[in-house]
Amino acid sequence: MPRSAPLLHIGQPDPASRVPYAGHPVFALGFRPFYLLAAAFAALAMALWAALMTGVLPSAHGPALAPLFWHAHEMVFGFAVAVVVGFLFTAGKNWTGLQTPQGKHLAALAGLWLAARVLMWTGPLPLAIAVDVAFLPTCGFVFLRILRRARSSRNYGLAIALLVLGAVNAAFHAALALDAPLVALRCLDAAAGLVCMFVTVIGGRVIPMFTTNAVPGARVRRFAWAERAMVPLTALAVAALAAPLDGIVPAAVFAAAAVVQATRWAGWDSRRTLRTPIVAILHAAYAFIPVGFALLAAAALGWGDRSTALHALTAGAIGGAIVAMITRTALGHTGRLLRTGRAENFAYAAVTVAALVRVAGPVLVPRNVWIGTASALWVAAFAVYLWSYTPWLMAPRADGRDG
């Protein structure tokens, strides 16, 4: 099969983007501050969560929200959202040819995200909610404005997804304020599903291309029926996550989504990528999407645990996709070869094994064992990323170009 052509539209250069950036390198492009902040928060937040769950840190010394809500909220609306915004602000410059936020504007957005993370732990809660709820709409409107200027209508949906995530976040806080914890949990489930939708859309664009370009002999096949059904069925599954229903109807929706996702993944010749870790991690992460939907189908019928199924999507699909993209895009946009070393390979393996332990652990080993093991692997993966990538993200590009 011939190599896939790039699927991302490149617009005309913005005159402002031709002016060399003169500020601190960390605020030159969106991926730099947001990848650093997300990785640091991933390690710290997971360490705090494990300490709370194992009793090392008493809940009285915990966050402004109840620990369960804080953990679920911050891993989606803190960690994952930071990477999504950093990725979109970086890719958006390539898609449109227009300058995305940099310098003091990017610093202000990163500062808004960081203030929300601190306040969600320390309180006061009303201020924490106000700052937290402001972040996604601000980023969404900034990104949509850039896309509209470039007439990049194909990518409007990604900006709208940021605004929808922002609305879900506001609904989560409103549900807790109205003493409706089950509604708040469904908001968090829906948010995780929306991030999985993002992985589905972007993964479907880039994983086949990366595979055929980087893996000799790889034969990527696309199944037209599955591709046509992919977005509608995945969107239905996300809606089912938000619905307060169990039984045959949501189970059928989850099962259908699992089938189309598994069909797409099966066509990507994943076995041939094992010797190319920078591609293999994308395949491994994506494999957790059909697994997660299949487990959700079982849970809807009372045959499994919903939390375990959700962690296949969050720790496995989202966590794996994030560690893949924060290495790949950081290497490329700091002017380095797309080639992994021991640090990247360790991070890929640690996040993947952490997800497997989190999904399989509850039926195999005592609670504190799987919590401690999965958390330690996750923390180690992002600590290694920070150790290796912080100097690169804080310095100008190695090839002397802007970005």
Contacts in CASP RR format, 6 or more apart in sequence:
PFRMAT RR
TARGET T0000
AUTHOR 0000-0000-0000
METHOD contacts of the structure
MODEL  1
MPRSAPLLHIGQPDPASRVPYAGHPVFALGFRPFYLLAAAFAALAMALWA
ALMTGVLPSAHGPALAPLFWHAHEMVFGFAVAVVVGFLFTAGKNWTGLQT
PQGKHLAALAGLWLAARVLMWTGPLPLAIAVDVAFLPTCGFVFLRILRRA
RSSRNYGLAIALLVLGAVNAAFHAALALDAPLVALRCLDAAAGLVCMFVT
VIGGRVIPMFTTNAVPGARVRRFAWAERAMVPLTALAVAALAAPLDGIVP
AAVFAAAAVVQATRWAGWDSRRTLRTPIVAILHAAYAFIPVGFALLAAAA
LGWGDRSTALHALTAGAIGGAIVAMITRTALGHTGRLLRTGRAENFAYAA
VTVAALVRVAGPVLVPRNVWIGTASALWVAAFAVYLWSYTPWLMAPRADG
RDG
1 212 0 8 1.000
1 219 0 8 1.000
1 220 0 8 1.000
1 221 0 8 1.000
3 209 0 8 1.000
3 212 0 8 1.000
3 213 0 8 1.000
4 208 0 8 1.000
4 209 0 8 1.000
4 212 0 8 1.000
4 213 0 8 1.000
4 220 0 8 1.000
5 209 0 8 1.000
6 209 0 8 1.000
7 205 0 8 1.000
7 206 0 8 1.000
7 209 0 8 1.000
8 91 0 8 1.000
8 94 0 8 1.000
8 95 0 8 1.000
8 205 0 8 1.000
9 95 0 8 1.000
9 96 0 8 1.000
9 152 0 8 1.000
9 154 0 8 1.000
9 155 0 8 1.000
10 94 0 8 1.000
10 95 0 8 1.000
10 97 0 8 1.000
11 95 0 8 1.000
11 96 0 8 1.000
11 97 0 8 1.000
11 98 0 8 1.000
11 150 0 8 1.000
11 152 0 8 1.000
12 97 0 8 1.000
12 150 0 8 1.000
13 97 0 8 1.000
14 96 0 8 1.000
14 97 0 8 1.000
14 98 0 8 1.000
14 99 0 8 1.000
16 98 0 8 1.000
16 99 0 8 1.000
17 93 0 8 1.000
17 97 0 8 1.000
17 98 0 8 1.000
17 99 0 8 1.000
17 402 0 8 1.000
20 402 0 8 1.000
21 28 0 8 1.000
21 102 0 8 1.000
21 103 0 8 1.000
21 402 0 8 1.000
21 403 0 8 1.000
23 103 0 8 1.000
24 103 0 8 1.000
25 32 0 8 1.000
25 393 0 8 1.000
25 394 0 8 1.000
25 395 0 8 1.000
25 396 0 8 1.000
25 397 0 8 1.000
26 32 0 8 1.000
26 33 0 8 1.000
26 36 0 8 1.000
26 393 0 8 1.000
26 394 0 8 1.000
27 33 0 8 1.000
27 102 0 8 1.000
27 103 0 8 1.000
27 104 0 8 1.000
27 106 0 8 1.000
27 107 0 8 1.000
27 110 0 8 1.000
28 102 0 8 1.000
28 103 0 8 1.000
28 396 0 8 1.000
28 402 0 8 1.000
28 403 0 8 1.000
29 89 0 8 1.000
29 90 0 8 1.000
29 93 0 8 1.000
29 100 0 8 1.000
29 102 0 8 1.000
29 106 0 8 1.000
29 333 0 8 1.000
29 403 0 8 1.000
30 85 0 8 1.000
30 86 0 8 1.000
30 89 0 8 1.000
30 90 0 8 1.000
30 100 0 8 1.000
30 101 0 8 1.000
30 102 0 8 1.000
30 106 0 8 1.000
31 86 0 8 1.000
31 87 0 8 1.000
31 89 0 8 1.000
31 90 0 8 1.000
31 326 0 8 1.000
31 329 0 8 1.000
31 330 0 8 1.000
31 333 0 8 1.000
31 393 0 8 1.000
32 393 0 8 1.000
32 394 0 8 1.000
33 106 0 8 1.000
33 107 0 8 1.000
33 110 0 8 1.000
34 82 0 8 1.000
34 83 0 8 1.000
34 85 0 8 1.000
34 86 0 8 1.000
34 89 0 8 1.000
34 110 0 8 1.000
34 113 0 8 1.000
35 82 0 8 1.000
35 83 0 8 1.000
35 86 0 8 1.000
35 326 0 8 1.000
35 329 0 8 1.000
35 330 0 8 1.000
35 389 0 8 1.000
35 393 0 8 1.000
36 386 0 8 1.000
36 389 0 8 1.000
36 390 0 8 1.000
36 393 0 8 1.000
36 394 0 8 1.000
37 82 0 8 1.000
37 110 0 8 1.000
37 113 0 8 1.000
37 114 0 8 1.000
38 78 0 8 1.000
38 79 0 8 1.000
38 80 0 8 1.000
38 82 0 8 1.000
38 83 0 8 1.000
38 322 0 8 1.000
38 326 0 8 1.000
39 326 0 8 1.000
39 382 0 8 1.000
39 385 0 8 1.000
39 386 0 8 1.000
39 389 0 8 1.000
40 382 0 8 1.000
40 386 0 8 1.000
41 74 0 8 1.000
41 78 0 8 1.000
41 79 0 8 1.000
41 82 0 8 1.000
41 117 0 8 1.000
42 79 0 8 1.000
42 378 0 8 1.000
42 379 0 8 1.000
42 382 0 8 1.000
43 378 0 8 1.000
43 379 0 8 1.000
43 382 0 8 1.000
43 383 0 8 1.000
43 386 0 8 1.000
45 71 0 8 1.000
45 74 0 8 1.000
45 75 0 8 1.000
45 79 0 8 1.000
46 375 0 8 1.000
46 378 0 8 1.000
46 379 0 8 1.000
46 382 0 8 1.000
47 375 0 8 1.000
47 379 0 8 1.000
48 57 0 8 1.000
48 62 0 8 1.000
48 63 0 8 1.000
48 121 0 8 1.000
49 67 0 8 1.000
49 71 0 8 1.000
49 375 0 8 1.000
50 56 0 8 1.000
50 371 0 8 1.000
50 372 0 8 1.000
50 375 0 8 1.000
50 376 0 8 1.000
50 379 0 8 1.000
51 57 0 8 1.000
52 59 0 8 1.000
52 62 0 8 1.000
52 67 0 8 1.000
52 71 0 8 1.000
53 67 0 8 1.000
53 371 0 8 1.000
54 368 0 8 1.000
54 371 0 8 1.000
54 372 0 8 1.000
59 67 0 8 1.000
62 70 0 8 1.000
62 121 0 8 1.000
63 70 0 8 1.000
63 120 0 8 1.000
63 121 0 8 1.000
64 70 0 8 1.000
64 119 0 8 1.000
64 120 0 8 1.000
64 121 0 8 1.000
64 122 0 8 1.000
64 123 0 8 1.000
64 124 0 8 1.000
64 125 0 8 1.000
64 128 0 8 1.000
65 73 0 8 1.000
65 120 0 8 1.000
65 125 0 8 1.000
65 176 0 8 1.000
69 176 0 8 1.000
69 181 0 8 1.000
69 184 0 8 1.000
69 185 0 8 1.000
69 188 0 8 1.000
70 120 0 8 1.000
70 121 0 8 1.000
72 185 0 8 1.000
72 188 0 8 1.000
73 120 0 8 1.000
73 172 0 8 1.000
73 188 0 8 1.000
74 117 0 8 1.000
74 120 0 8 1.000
75 314 0 8 1.000
76 188 0 8 1.000
76 191 0 8 1.000
76 192 0 8 1.000
76 195 0 8 1.000
76 314 0 8 1.000
77 132 0 8 1.000
77 136 0 8 1.000
77 165 0 8 1.000
77 169 0 8 1.000
77 191 0 8 1.000
78 113 0 8 1.000
78 116 0 8 1.000
78 117 0 8 1.000
79 322 0 8 1.000
80 195 0 8 1.000
80 318 0 8 1.000
80 319 0 8 1.000
80 322 0 8 1.000
81 113 0 8 1.000
81 135 0 8 1.000
81 136 0 8 1.000
81 165 0 8 1.000
81 195 0 8 1.000
82 113 0 8 1.000
83 322 0 8 1.000
83 325 0 8 1.000
83 326 0 8 1.000
84 162 0 8 1.000
84 195 0 8 1.000
84 198 0 8 1.000
85 109 0 8 1.000
85 113 0 8 1.000
85 139 0 8 1.000
85 162 0 8 1.000
87 202 0 8 1.000
87 325 0 8 1.000
87 329 0 8 1.000
88 139 0 8 1.000
88 143 0 8 1.000
88 158 0 8 1.000
88 159 0 8 1.000
88 162 0 8 1.000
89 100 0 8 1.000
89 101 0 8 1.000
89 106 0 8 1.000
89 139 0 8 1.000
89 143 0 8 1.000
90 100 0 8 1.000
90 329 0 8 1.000
90 333 0 8 1.000
91 329 0 8 1.000
92 98 0 8 1.000
92 100 0 8 1.000
92 143 0 8 1.000
92 146 0 8 1.000
92 147 0 8 1.000
92 152 0 8 1.000
92 155 0 8 1.000
93 99 0 8 1.000
93 100 0 8 1.000
95 147 0 8 1.000
95 150 0 8 1.000
95 152 0 8 1.000
95 155 0 8 1.000
96 146 0 8 1.000
96 147 0 8 1.000
96 149 0 8 1.000
96 150 0 8 1.000
96 152 0 8 1.000
97 150 0 8 1.000
98 146 0 8 1.000
98 149 0 8 1.000
98 150 0 8 1.000
100 143 0 8 1.000
100 146 0 8 1.000
101 109 0 8 1.000
101 142 0 8 1.000
109 135 0 8 1.000
109 138 0 8 1.000
109 139 0 8 1.000
109 142 0 8 1.000
112 131 0 8 1.000
112 134 0 8 1.000
112 135 0 8 1.000
112 138 0 8 1.000
113 135 0 8 1.000
115 131 0 8 1.000
116 128 0 8 1.000
116 131 0 8 1.000
116 132 0 8 1.000
116 134 0 8 1.000
116 135 0 8 1.000
119 127 0 8 1.000
119 128 0 8 1.000
119 131 0 8 1.000
119 132 0 8 1.000
120 128 0 8 1.000
120 132 0 8 1.000
122 128 0 8 1.000
129 173 0 8 1.000
132 169 0 8 1.000
132 173 0 8 1.000
133 166 0 8 1.000
133 169 0 8 1.000
133 170 0 8 1.000
133 173 0 8 1.000
136 162 0 8 1.000
136 163 0 8 1.000
136 165 0 8 1.000
136 166 0 8 1.000
136 169 0 8 1.000
137 162 0 8 1.000
137 163 0 8 1.000
137 166 0 8 1.000
139 162 0 8 1.000
140 159 0 8 1.000
140 162 0 8 1.000
140 163 0 8 1.000
141 163 0 8 1.000
143 158 0 8 1.000
143 159 0 8 1.000
143 162 0 8 1.000
144 156 0 8 1.000
144 159 0 8 1.000
144 160 0 8 1.000
144 163 0 8 1.000
147 153 0 8 1.000
147 155 0 8 1.000
147 156 0 8 1.000
147 159 0 8 1.000
148 156 0 8 1.000
158 198 0 8 1.000
158 201 0 8 1.000
161 194 0 8 1.000
161 197 0 8 1.000
161 198 0 8 1.000
164 194 0 8 1.000
165 191 0 8 1.000
165 194 0 8 1.000
165 195 0 8 1.000
168 187 0 8 1.000
168 190 0 8 1.000
168 191 0 8 1.000
168 194 0 8 1.000
169 187 0 8 1.000
169 191 0 8 1.000
171 183 0 8 1.000
171 187 0 8 1.000
172 184 0 8 1.000
172 187 0 8 1.000
172 188 0 8 1.000
172 191 0 8 1.000
175 181 0 8 1.000
175 183 0 8 1.000
175 184 0 8 1.000
175 187 0 8 1.000
176 184 0 8 1.000
182 244 0 8 1.000
183 244 0 8 1.000
186 241 0 8 1.000
186 242 0 8 1.000
186 243 0 8 1.000
186 244 0 8 1.000
187 242 0 8 1.000
189 241 0 8 1.000
189 242 0 8 1.000
189 310 0 8 1.000
190 238 0 8 1.000
190 239 0 8 1.000
190 241 0 8 1.000
190 242 0 8 1.000
192 241 0 8 1.000
192 310 0 8 1.000
192 313 0 8 1.000
192 314 0 8 1.000
192 318 0 8 1.000
193 237 0 8 1.000
193 238 0 8 1.000
193 241 0 8 1.000
193 313 0 8 1.000
194 238 0 8 1.000
195 318 0 8 1.000
196 234 0 8 1.000
196 238 0 8 1.000
196 289 0 8 1.000
196 313 0 8 1.000
196 317 0 8 1.000
196 318 0 8 1.000
197 231 0 8 1.000
197 234 0 8 1.000
197 235 0 8 1.000
197 238 0 8 1.000
199 285 0 8 1.000
199 286 0 8 1.000
199 289 0 8 1.000
199 317 0 8 1.000
199 318 0 8 1.000
199 321 0 8 1.000
200 230 0 8 1.000
200 231 0 8 1.000
200 234 0 8 1.000
200 261 0 8 1.000
200 289 0 8 1.000
201 231 0 8 1.000
203 282 0 8 1.000
203 286 0 8 1.000
203 321 0 8 1.000
204 264 0 8 1.000
206 282 0 8 1.000
207 268 0 8 1.000
207 279 0 8 1.000
207 282 0 8 1.000
207 283 0 8 1.000
207 286 0 8 1.000
208 220 0 8 1.000
208 222 0 8 1.000
208 268 0 8 1.000
210 279 0 8 1.000
210 282 0 8 1.000
211 218 0 8 1.000
211 220 0 8 1.000
211 268 0 8 1.000
211 269 0 8 1.000
211 272 0 8 1.000
211 273 0 8 1.000
211 279 0 8 1.000
211 283 0 8 1.000
212 218 0 8 1.000
212 220 0 8 1.000
214 276 0 8 1.000
214 278 0 8 1.000
214 279 0 8 1.000
214 338 0 8 1.000
215 269 0 8 1.000
215 272 0 8 1.000
215 273 0 8 1.000
215 276 0 8 1.000
215 279 0 8 1.000
217 272 0 8 1.000
218 269 0 8 1.000
218 272 0 8 1.000
218 273 0 8 1.000
219 269 0 8 1.000
220 267 0 8 1.000
220 268 0 8 1.000
220 269 0 8 1.000
221 267 0 8 1.000
221 268 0 8 1.000
221 269 0 8 1.000
222 264 0 8 1.000
222 267 0 8 1.000
223 263 0 8 1.000
223 264 0 8 1.000
223 267 0 8 1.000
226 260 0 8 1.000
226 263 0 8 1.000
226 264 0 8 1.000
227 264 0 8 1.000
229 256 0 8 1.000
229 260 0 8 1.000
230 260 0 8 1.000
230 261 0 8 1.000
230 264 0 8 1.000
233 253 0 8 1.000
233 256 0 8 1.000
233 257 0 8 1.000
233 260 0 8 1.000
234 257 0 8 1.000
234 260 0 8 1.000
234 261 0 8 1.000
236 253 0 8 1.000
236 256 0 8 1.000
236 257 0 8 1.000
237 253 0 8 1.000
237 254 0 8 1.000
237 256 0 8 1.000
237 257 0 8 1.000
237 293 0 8 1.000
237 296 0 8 1.000
239 253 0 8 1.000
240 249 0 8 1.000
240 250 0 8 1.000
240 253 0 8 1.000
240 254 0 8 1.000
240 296 0 8 1.000
240 300 0 8 1.000
241 296 0 8 1.000
243 250 0 8 1.000
245 300 0 8 1.000
246 299 0 8 1.000
246 300 0 8 1.000
246 301 0 8 1.000
246 302 0 8 1.000
247 300 0 8 1.000
247 301 0 8 1.000
247 302 0 8 1.000
248 300 0 8 1.000
248 301 0 8 1.000
250 296 0 8 1.000
250 297 0 8 1.000
250 300 0 8 1.000
251 297 0 8 1.000
251 298 0 8 1.000
251 300 0 8 1.000
251 301 0 8 1.000
252 297 0 8 1.000
254 293 0 8 1.000
254 294 0 8 1.000
254 296 0 8 1.000
254 297 0 8 1.000
254 300 0 8 1.000
255 293 0 8 1.000
255 294 0 8 1.000
255 297 0 8 1.000
257 290 0 8 1.000
257 293 0 8 1.000
258 290 0 8 1.000
258 291 0 8 1.000
258 292 0 8 1.000
258 293 0 8 1.000
258 294 0 8 1.000
258 297 0 8 1.000
259 290 0 8 1.000
261 286 0 8 1.000
261 289 0 8 1.000
261 290 0 8 1.000
261 293 0 8 1.000
262 290 0 8 1.000
262 294 0 8 1.000
265 283 0 8 1.000
265 286 0 8 1.000
265 287 0 8 1.000
265 289 0 8 1.000
265 290 0 8 1.000
268 283 0 8 1.000
268 286 0 8 1.000
270 280 0 8 1.000
270 283 0 8 1.000
270 284 0 8 1.000
270 287 0 8 1.000
273 279 0 8 1.000
273 280 0 8 1.000
273 283 0 8 1.000
274 280 0 8 1.000
277 340 0 8 1.000
277 344 0 8 1.000
277 345 0 8 1.000
277 348 0 8 1.000
278 324 0 8 1.000
278 327 0 8 1.000
278 328 0 8 1.000
278 338 0 8 1.000
278 339 0 8 1.000
278 340 0 8 1.000
278 344 0 8 1.000
280 348 0 8 1.000
281 320 0 8 1.000
281 323 0 8 1.000
281 324 0 8 1.000
281 348 0 8 1.000
281 352 0 8 1.000
282 321 0 8 1.000
282 324 0 8 1.000
284 320 0 8 1.000
284 348 0 8 1.000
284 352 0 8 1.000
285 316 0 8 1.000
285 317 0 8 1.000
285 318 0 8 1.000
285 319 0 8 1.000
285 320 0 8 1.000
285 321 0 8 1.000
285 324 0 8 1.000
285 352 0 8 1.000
286 317 0 8 1.000
286 321 0 8 1.000
288 312 0 8 1.000
288 313 0 8 1.000
288 316 0 8 1.000
288 317 0 8 1.000
288 320 0 8 1.000
288 355 0 8 1.000
289 313 0 8 1.000
289 317 0 8 1.000
291 312 0 8 1.000
291 359 0 8 1.000
292 309 0 8 1.000
292 310 0 8 1.000
292 312 0 8 1.000
292 313 0 8 1.000
292 317 0 8 1.000
293 313 0 8 1.000
295 304 0 8 1.000
295 308 0 8 1.000
295 309 0 8 1.000
295 312 0 8 1.000
295 359 0 8 1.000
296 306 0 8 1.000
296 309 0 8 1.000
296 310 0 8 1.000
298 304 0 8 1.000
298 309 0 8 1.000
299 305 0 8 1.000
299 306 0 8 1.000
299 308 0 8 1.000
299 309 0 8 1.000
305 362 0 8 1.000
308 358 0 8 1.000
308 359 0 8 1.000
308 362 0 8 1.000
311 355 0 8 1.000
311 358 0 8 1.000
311 359 0 8 1.000
312 355 0 8 1.000
312 359 0 8 1.000
315 351 0 8 1.000
315 354 0 8 1.000
315 355 0 8 1.000
315 358 0 8 1.000
315 359 0 8 1.000
315 374 0 8 1.000
315 378 0 8 1.000
316 351 0 8 1.000
316 352 0 8 1.000
316 355 0 8 1.000
316 358 0 8 1.000
316 359 0 8 1.000
319 351 0 8 1.000
319 355 0 8 1.000
320 348 0 8 1.000
320 351 0 8 1.000
320 352 0 8 1.000
320 355 0 8 1.000
323 347 0 8 1.000
323 348 0 8 1.000
323 351 0 8 1.000
323 381 0 8 1.000
323 382 0 8 1.000
323 385 0 8 1.000
324 348 0 8 1.000
326 385 0 8 1.000
326 389 0 8 1.000
327 340 0 8 1.000
327 344 0 8 1.000
327 347 0 8 1.000
327 348 0 8 1.000
327 385 0 8 1.000
327 389 0 8 1.000
328 338 0 8 1.000
330 389 0 8 1.000
330 392 0 8 1.000
330 393 0 8 1.000
331 337 0 8 1.000
331 338 0 8 1.000
331 339 0 8 1.000
332 338 0 8 1.000
333 397 0 8 1.000
333 403 0 8 1.000
334 392 0 8 1.000
334 393 0 8 1.000
334 395 0 8 1.000
334 397 0 8 1.000
334 398 0 8 1.000
335 397 0 8 1.000
335 398 0 8 1.000
335 399 0 8 1.000
335 400 0 8 1.000
335 401 0 8 1.000
336 392 0 8 1.000
336 398 0 8 1.000
340 348 0 8 1.000
343 384 0 8 1.000
343 385 0 8 1.000
343 387 0 8 1.000
343 388 0 8 1.000
344 388 0 8 1.000
346 380 0 8 1.000
346 381 0 8 1.000
346 384 0 8 1.000
347 381 0 8 1.000
347 382 0 8 1.000
347 384 0 8 1.000
347 385 0 8 1.000
348 381 0 8 1.000
350 377 0 8 1.000
350 378 0 8 1.000
350 380 0 8 1.000
350 381 0 8 1.000
350 384 0 8 1.000
351 377 0 8 1.000
351 378 0 8 1.000
351 381 0 8 1.000
353 377 0 8 1.000
354 373 0 8 1.000
354 374 0 8 1.000
354 375 0 8 1.000
354 377 0 8 1.000
354 378 0 8 1.000
354 381 0 8 1.000
355 374 0 8 1.000
357 370 0 8 1.000
357 373 0 8 1.000
357 374 0 8 1.000
357 377 0 8 1.000
358 370 0 8 1.000
358 374 0 8 1.000
361 369 0 8 1.000
361 370 0 8 1.000
361 374 0 8 1.000
362 370 0 8 1.000
364 370 0 8 1.000
365 373 0 8 1.000
392 398 0 8 1.000
397 403 0 8 1.000
END
